[in-house]
Amino acid sequence: MNTKRIEVAEHVLPGHPDKLCDAAVDTIVDFVQNRDPLGQCGLEASCIFDTIHLTGRIAAKEHVVEQVEEQLEILVRKTYDRAGYGVDPSGYLWGPHPEDIKISTNFCLVDRKST
């Protein structure tokens, strides 16, 4: 009998820190790419307890870089909300609540000049 089997190296639930960090970075990258298709992002994230740390480089048109700076907290909090952080219908707190997230950033934001 010839059967196919898929093996995964790691499987974690949506709220796991690895998935949460990947989702936050993906949200920021999508935000940049939707506004500047030639924009570039090289980002890393880590989270512990109630803090997410974001580092890396974003190179995009000046107005997109400004929008990232303005919208970053909203984007990250929405990512936490979509992952189910906060209070679920049964009243169980899977925290921290998105509004309580501390966001630490160390970005190199570069204006990619239009040519």
N, C-alpha and C positions, 0 to 999 in steps of 0.2 A: 504494500500500500504506500503510495507516494503522496505525502501530505505536506502542505506548506505551513510553516510556523514562523510567526513574527516574534522576535525577541526584542524587548526594550531594555535599555541600560538603567533607566530610572522611570518610575511612575509616581507622581505626586498629585495631590488634590489641587483644585484651582487656587485656593488661598495659601498654598505653600509659598514660603519666601522666594524660592527660585522662580516659580511661575509668576508671582506678583512682580518681581523685579523685571522679568522679561516682558510682562504685559505693560508695565510703566514705560519702559524704553521703546517698545513697539508703538505705543500711543504717541510718544514724542516724535519718533521717526515718521510715522504716518502723517502727523500734523505738518511737519516740515515738507515732506514729499508732495503732499496735496497742494501746498502753496508755492513750492519751488521744485519742480521735477529734477533740476540739476543740483539741488541742495545735497549736502553730504553730512552724515551723522556717524560718529564713532563714539558710542555711549556705553557706559557701564552703570549698573545699579546694585546696591546691596541694601538690605533692610534688617533691622533688629528692633524688637519691641515696637515703639511708636515712632520710629524715625526711618526715613528712606534717604539714602545717600546717592546722589547722581553726579557722575563725573564724565568728562569726555569733551568732545569737540563737535560743534555745529557750525557748518559753513553754509550760508544761504544769503539770499538777497537781504538787504538791510531791513526792509519792512517785515520780512519773515522772522529775522532774528529778534526784532522788537516784539513781534507777536508771541514768540516763544517765551520771552521774558515775562510778558504780561499774563499769559495763559498757563504757564507751567504748573502752578499750584492747582488750578482747576483741573487740568489734565490728569495729574497724579491722583487727586482726590476722587475723580470719576473712576479711575482704574481700581482704586480700593473699593469703591462702592459696587462696581460691577463684579468684583471678586467675592462679594458677599460680606464685607466687613461692616460692622455696626450691629444693630439688633435685628435678629430674624423674627418671623411671626410668632414663634414660641416664646420669645422674650429672652432667649439665650444670647449673650453678648459674645460675638466673635470679633474681638477688638484688635486694634483700636478703631474707634469710629472714624470714618474718613475726615471729618472736620478737625479731629484731634491729631492728625498726622503732622509730624515735624519733617520738613523737607530741607535737606542739606544739599547744596549744589556747589560744584567747582567746575564750571564750564569754561571752555575757550570758545567764545562766540565770535565768529568771523563774518564780516560783510563780504559776500561773494559778489563782486562788482558785475553788473550787467554788461555784456559785450555785444 
